[in-house]
Amino acid sequence: MKFVYDARCEDHVQWPGHPERPERVKAIVERLAAEAPRRKFLAPTAATKRDLMRVHDEAFVERLRQAKEGPLDADTFIHKGTYALALLAAGAALTGAREVVKGPEEVFALTRPPGHHAGADFAGGFCYFNNAAVAADFLSREEGLAPVAVVDFDVHHGNGTQAIFQKRRDIVYLSTHQWGIFPGTGAADEVGKGPGRGRTVNVPLPAGSGDRTFEVAWERIFLPVLEEARPQAVVVSLGLDAHYEDPLAGLSLSSPAYIEMCRKVAEFARKRARAKALFVLEGGYNLTALGETVAGLAATLEGRPAKTGLNTVADASGVGAKAVEEAAAVQRAHWALNA
C-alpha cells in the first residue's frame, strides 16, 4: 500500500485544543513507521485552482483564497496559511488518484484538513475543499473510469460530497453515518436528484451501531449496490470517528471491524474495478484508533497480520440492523436488493 503524505499538513491548526489537530496524522505516520521502518511516503503536488473547479464554484474558491482570518463556522477557522494547506490536501487526494490509475496497489492519502463536509460553494465541519470529490471527479472525467463509487465511512454524513454529486450519474455515493448528529443530512430517502436519482445511498444508523451492524450494511446494501453499479474506480472517504474509542460521536466499530470493512472494499476494487481503491482520510480523533487502524489496514492489504489492541466488540447483535433494513427498503426502488 502506498501512502501520500506531506509533513506540512501538520502546520494546519484550527486553534489549541481543537479535535482536528496535527497529532492525528502524526499518530498514523509514527505507527506506520514503527511497523514498516522502510516505508516511503509519496509527496503530493498541491492542487491548482483549476483542479478545485472540478467540483467547486470559482467564486467559492476565490472567496476562500481572499478570506481574512476568522471563523467560517463554529468549528472551522481560516488562518493566513489555510488556503495553501487546503490546496495541499486536495492535491494529496489527486496524487493518490493518479497513483491508483498506475497501479498495482491501493493508495492512502493522509489528508489534512479533511474534506467531505465541503460542497461546491460552502465550507465547514473542519473542511475547506472536498478532497475525495476532487479525486473522484478526476477519475471519472479525466481518466474515463466512470462510474466511480465514493464510499464514506465517517461517523458524520458527507453532506458536501452528497451535494456535489447528487445530480450526477457517473458517481455513486454510499454512506454509513450516525443519524441525528452534525450535519443533519443523510436521511435514507435522500437518494439523489434528476439524472442522479438513485445514485445516492444513505444508511443512517442509531448510536451504538458497530461491528455487526456494519457487516449487515455491507451484506444487505453496499456489496449488492457496488456489484450492480460496476464502478471502475472506488474512493473511500475514511473517517475513523465511528470507532468506539472516538470522543465525538456514538458509533462503536472496533479496529478489526474497521480494517475488515476497508479490506472488503479494497478486495471488491481488486476484482471488479480497473483501478485499486483510493483511501482519503476524513475524521477520527482518537490517536490510538487512528494509528492502529490505518497501519492495520496497510498490513492486511500487504499480506501481514494486523496488530490491534482496540478489539472490543460492542455491537455483536446488530444494534442498527433495523435501520439498515429501512434504508434497503428505500433503495429497492433503485437497486436489485433482496427483500
C-alpha positions as CSV (number, residue, x, y, z in Angstrom):
1,M,0.0,0.0,0.0
2,K,1.3,3.4,-0.9
3,F,0.8,6.5,1.3
4,V,0.7,10.1,0.2
5,Y,1.9,12.5,2.9
6,D,3.5,15.8,3.4
7,A,4.6,17.0,6.9
8,R,3.3,20.5,6.1
9,C,-0.2,19.2,6.7
10,E,0.7,19.3,10.4
11,D,1.0,23.1,10.1
12,H,-2.7,23.3,10.0
13,V,-4.1,24.2,13.4
14,Q,-7.7,25.4,13.9
15,W,-6.9,26.6,17.5
16,P,-5.3,25.0,20.5
17,G,-7.5,22.1,21.9
18,H,-9.4,21.6,18.6
19,P,-10.0,17.9,17.9
20,E,-8.9,18.2,14.3
21,R,-5.3,18.6,15.4
22,P,-1.8,17.8,13.8
23,E,-1.3,14.9,16.2
24,R,-3.9,12.9,14.2
25,V,-1.7,12.4,11.2
26,K,1.5,12.2,13.3
27,A,0.0,9.2,15.1
28,I,-0.7,7.4,11.8
29,V,2.8,8.2,10.4
30,E,4.6,7.1,13.6
31,R,2.6,3.8,13.7
32,L,3.3,3.1,10.0
33,A,7.0,3.8,10.5
34,A,7.1,1.6,13.6
35,E,5.5,-1.4,11.8
36,A,7.3,-0.9,8.5
37,P,10.5,1.1,9.0
38,R,11.4,1.1,5.3
39,R,8.1,2.5,4.2
40,K,8.4,5.5,2.0
41,F,5.8,8.2,1.5
42,L,4.8,9.9,-1.8
43,A,5.0,13.7,-1.8
44,P,1.8,15.3,-3.1
45,T,1.6,18.1,-5.6
46,A,-0.7,20.9,-4.4
47,A,-4.0,21.2,-6.3
48,T,-4.5,24.1,-8.6
49,K,-7.5,26.4,-8.9
50,R,-8.4,24.5,-12.0
51,D,-8.3,21.2,-10.1
52,L,-10.6,22.6,-7.4
53,M,-13.0,23.9,-10.0
54,R,-13.8,20.3,-11.0
55,V,-16.2,20.2,-8.1
56,H,-16.2,23.8,-6.6
57,D,-17.6,27.0,-7.9
58,E,-14.9,29.5,-9.0
59,A,-16.5,32.2,-6.8
60,F,-16.2,30.0,-3.7
61,V,-12.6,29.1,-4.4
62,E,-11.8,32.8,-4.8
63,R,-13.7,33.7,-1.6
64,L,-11.6,31.3,0.4
65,R,-8.4,32.4,-1.3
66,Q,-9.1,36.0,-0.3
67,A,-10.7,35.3,3.0
68,K,-9.3,37.2,6.0
69,E,-8.5,35.4,9.2
70,G,-11.6,34.4,11.1
71,P,-14.3,31.8,11.6
72,L,-16.2,30.1,8.8
73,D,-18.5,28.4,11.2
74,A,-18.4,27.5,14.9
75,D,-15.8,24.8,14.4
76,T,-13.9,25.9,11.3
77,F,-11.4,28.7,11.3
78,I,-9.4,30.2,8.5
79,H,-5.8,31.5,9.0
80,K,-3.3,33.1,6.8
81,G,-1.9,29.7,5.6
82,T,-5.2,27.8,5.5
83,Y,-5.8,28.2,1.7
84,A,-2.4,26.8,0.8
85,L,-2.7,23.9,3.1
86,A,-6.2,23.1,1.8
87,L,-4.7,23.1,-1.7
88,L,-2.1,20.6,-0.5
89,A,-4.8,18.3,1.0
90,A,-6.8,18.3,-2.2
91,G,-3.5,17.7,-4.1
92,A,-2.7,14.7,-1.9
93,A,-6.0,13.1,-2.9
94,L,-5.3,13.9,-6.6
95,T,-1.8,12.4,-6.3
96,G,-3.4,9.3,-4.8
97,A,-5.9,9.1,-7.7
98,R,-3.1,9.3,-10.3
99,E,-1.2,6.5,-8.4
100,V,-4.2,4.1,-8.3
101,V,-4.6,4.6,-12.1
102,K,-0.9,3.5,-12.5
103,G,-1.4,0.5,-10.1
104,P,-0.6,-2.0,-8.9
105,E,-1.6,-1.3,-5.3
106,E,-4.0,0.6,-3.1
107,V,-3.2,4.2,-2.1
108,F,-4.0,6.1,1.1
109,A,-3.9,9.9,1.0
110,L,-3.2,11.3,4.5
111,T,-5.2,14.5,4.0
112,R,-5.4,17.3,6.4
113,P,-7.6,19.3,6.5
114,P,-10.3,16.8,5.8
115,G,-12.9,17.5,3.1
116,H,-16.3,15.7,2.9
117,H,-18.3,18.5,4.5
118,A,-17.2,20.9,1.8
119,G,-19.7,21.5,-1.0
120,A,-19.4,23.2,-4.3
121,D,-20.0,26.6,-2.7
122,F,-19.6,26.0,1.1
123,A,-17.1,25.0,3.7
124,G,-17.5,23.9,7.3
125,G,-17.2,21.0,9.7
126,F,-13.4,21.3,9.7
127,C,-13.4,21.2,5.9
128,Y,-12.5,23.7,3.2
129,F,-12.2,21.8,-0.2
130,N,-13.6,18.4,-0.8
131,N,-10.5,16.2,-1.3
132,A,-12.3,13.0,-2.1
133,A,-14.7,14.6,-4.5
134,V,-11.9,16.2,-6.4
135,A,-10.2,12.8,-6.8
136,A,-13.5,11.1,-7.8
137,D,-14.2,13.6,-10.4
138,F,-10.7,13.3,-11.8
139,L,-11.0,9.5,-12.0
140,S,-14.4,9.7,-13.7
141,R,-13.9,12.6,-16.2
142,E,-10.2,12.7,-16.7
143,E,-9.3,9.0,-16.6
144,G,-12.6,7.7,-18.0
145,L,-13.2,5.3,-15.1
146,A,-16.9,6.1,-14.8
147,P,-18.8,5.2,-12.8
148,V,-16.8,5.9,-9.7
149,A,-18.1,4.8,-6.3
150,V,-17.4,7.1,-3.3
151,V,-17.8,5.0,-0.1
152,D,-18.0,7.2,3.0
153,F,-17.4,5.5,6.4
154,D,-17.2,8.6,8.6
155,V,-19.4,8.9,11.6
156,H,-20.7,12.2,10.2
157,H,-22.6,12.3,6.9
158,G,-20.6,13.7,4.0
159,N,-23.1,16.4,3.2
160,G,-20.6,18.2,0.9
161,T,-19.9,15.1,-1.2
162,Q,-23.6,14.3,-1.5
163,A,-24.4,17.9,-2.6
164,I,-21.6,17.9,-5.2
165,F,-22.6,14.6,-6.8
166,Q,-26.4,14.3,-6.2
167,K,-27.4,15.2,-9.7
168,R,-24.7,13.1,-11.5
169,R,-25.0,9.5,-12.8
170,D,-21.2,8.9,-13.1
171,I,-20.7,8.9,-9.3
172,V,-22.4,6.6,-6.9
173,Y,-22.2,7.9,-3.3
174,L,-22.7,5.4,-0.4
175,S,-22.5,6.5,3.2
176,T,-22.9,4.9,6.7
177,H,-23.2,7.5,9.4
178,Q,-24.7,8.2,12.8
179,W,-28.2,9.7,12.5
180,G,-29.2,12.8,14.5
181,I,-25.8,14.5,14.7
182,F,-23.9,17.0,12.6
183,P,-24.5,17.9,9.8
184,G,-28.1,16.7,10.0
185,T,-28.2,15.4,6.5
186,G,-28.1,11.8,5.1
187,A,-31.6,10.5,5.6
188,A,-32.4,7.2,3.9
189,D,-34.8,8.9,1.5
190,E,-32.1,11.3,0.2
191,V,-31.4,9.3,-3.0
192,G,-30.1,12.0,-5.4
193,K,-31.9,14.3,-7.8
194,G,-32.6,14.5,-11.5
195,P,-30.2,12.3,-13.5
196,G,-28.5,11.3,-10.3
197,R,-31.7,10.0,-8.6
198,G,-30.9,6.6,-7.1
199,R,-27.1,7.2,-7.1
200,T,-27.0,8.3,-3.5
201,V,-27.2,5.5,-1.0
202,N,-27.5,6.7,2.6
203,V,-27.6,4.3,5.6
204,P,-28.2,6.4,8.7
205,L,-27.6,4.4,11.9
206,P,-28.5,4.8,15.6
207,A,-26.0,5.3,18.3
208,G,-24.3,2.1,19.4
209,S,-24.1,0.6,15.9
210,G,-20.9,-1.2,15.3
211,D,-19.3,-4.4,14.1
212,R,-22.3,-6.5,13.4
213,T,-24.4,-3.6,12.1
214,F,-21.7,-2.7,9.6
215,E,-21.5,-6.3,8.4
216,V,-25.2,-6.3,7.8
217,A,-25.0,-3.0,5.9
218,W,-22.2,-4.4,3.7
219,E,-24.1,-7.6,3.0
220,R,-27.6,-6.1,2.5
221,I,-26.8,-2.8,0.7
222,F,-23.2,-1.9,0.0
223,L,-22.0,-5.0,-1.8
224,P,-25.2,-5.5,-3.9
225,V,-25.2,-1.9,-5.0
226,L,-21.5,-2.0,-5.9
227,E,-21.9,-5.2,-7.8
228,E,-24.8,-3.7,-9.8
229,A,-23.2,-0.3,-10.3
230,R,-20.0,-1.8,-11.6
231,P,-17.7,1.1,-10.6
232,Q,-14.4,1.3,-12.4
233,A,-12.7,3.1,-9.5
234,V,-13.5,3.3,-5.8
235,V,-12.7,6.3,-3.5
236,V,-13.1,5.7,0.2
237,S,-13.7,8.7,2.4
238,L,-12.3,7.1,5.5
239,G,-13.3,8.8,8.7
240,L,-12.2,6.8,11.7
241,D,-14.6,8.5,14.1
242,A,-17.1,5.7,14.0
243,H,-14.7,3.8,16.3
244,Y,-15.9,3.0,19.8
245,E,-13.0,5.0,21.3
246,D,-13.7,8.2,19.4
247,P,-14.8,11.1,21.6
248,L,-17.0,13.0,19.2
249,A,-19.9,10.6,18.5
250,G,-21.6,7.4,19.3
251,L,-21.0,4.5,16.9
252,S,-19.0,1.6,18.1
253,L,-16.7,0.0,15.5
254,S,-13.7,-1.9,16.7
255,S,-10.3,-1.6,15.0
256,P,-10.5,-5.1,13.5
257,A,-14.0,-4.4,12.1
258,Y,-12.8,-1.1,10.5
259,I,-9.9,-2.9,8.9
260,E,-12.2,-5.7,7.6
261,M,-14.7,-3.3,6.2
262,C,-12.0,-1.5,4.3
263,R,-10.4,-4.8,3.2
264,K,-13.8,-5.7,1.7
265,V,-13.9,-2.5,-0.3
266,A,-10.3,-3.0,-1.5
267,E,-11.0,-6.6,-2.4
268,F,-14.0,-5.5,-4.4
269,A,-12.0,-3.0,-6.3
270,R,-9.2,-5.5,-7.0
271,K,-11.7,-8.0,-8.5
272,R,-14.2,-5.7,-10.2
273,A,-12.7,-2.3,-10.9
274,R,-10.0,-1.1,-13.3
275,A,-8.2,0.8,-10.5
276,K,-7.3,-0.2,-7.0
277,A,-9.1,1.5,-4.1
278,L,-8.1,5.0,-3.1
279,F,-8.5,5.8,0.6
280,V,-8.7,9.5,1.7
281,L,-8.5,10.4,5.3
282,E,-11.5,12.3,6.8
283,G,-12.3,12.3,10.5
284,G,-11.1,10.3,13.5
285,Y,-10.0,11.8,16.8
286,N,-8.7,9.1,19.0
287,L,-4.9,8.8,18.3
288,T,-4.5,5.2,19.1
289,A,-7.5,4.2,17.0
290,L,-6.2,6.2,14.1
291,G,-2.7,4.8,14.2
292,E,-3.5,1.1,14.7
293,T,-6.4,1.0,12.2
294,V,-4.6,2.7,9.3
295,A,-1.4,0.6,10.0
296,G,-3.6,-2.5,10.4
297,L,-5.2,-1.9,7.0
298,A,-1.8,-1.4,5.4
299,A,-0.6,-4.7,7.0
300,T,-3.7,-6.6,5.9
301,L,-3.5,-5.4,2.3
302,E,0.2,-6.2,2.2
303,G,-0.3,-9.7,3.5
304,R,0.9,-9.2,7.1
305,P,-1.1,-9.7,10.3
306,A,-2.7,-6.5,11.7
307,K,-1.6,-5.6,15.2
308,T,-4.5,-4.0,17.1
309,G,-5.5,-3.5,20.7
310,L,-8.9,-1.8,20.5
311,N,-10.7,-5.1,19.7
312,T,-13.8,-4.9,21.9
313,V,-17.0,-5.9,20.0
314,A,-19.5,-3.5,21.5
315,D,-22.2,-4.4,18.9
316,A,-22.4,-8.2,18.4
317,S,-26.2,-8.3,17.9
318,G,-26.7,-5.7,15.2
319,V,-27.9,-2.6,17.1
320,G,-28.6,-0.8,13.8
321,A,-29.9,-3.8,11.7
322,K,-33.4,-2.4,11.6
323,A,-32.1,0.9,10.3
324,V,-30.2,-1.0,7.6
325,E,-33.3,-2.7,6.5
326,E,-35.2,0.6,6.4
327,A,-32.5,2.0,4.2
328,A,-32.6,-1.1,2.0
329,A,-36.4,-0.7,1.6
330,V,-35.8,2.8,0.2
331,Q,-33.1,1.6,-2.1
332,R,-35.1,-1.2,-3.7
333,A,-36.7,1.4,-5.9
334,H,-33.3,1.9,-7.5
335,W,-31.2,-1.3,-7.0
336,A,-31.9,-5.0,-7.0
337,L,-31.7,-5.7,-3.3
338,N,-33.2,-8.8,-1.8
339,A,-36.2,-8.4,0.4
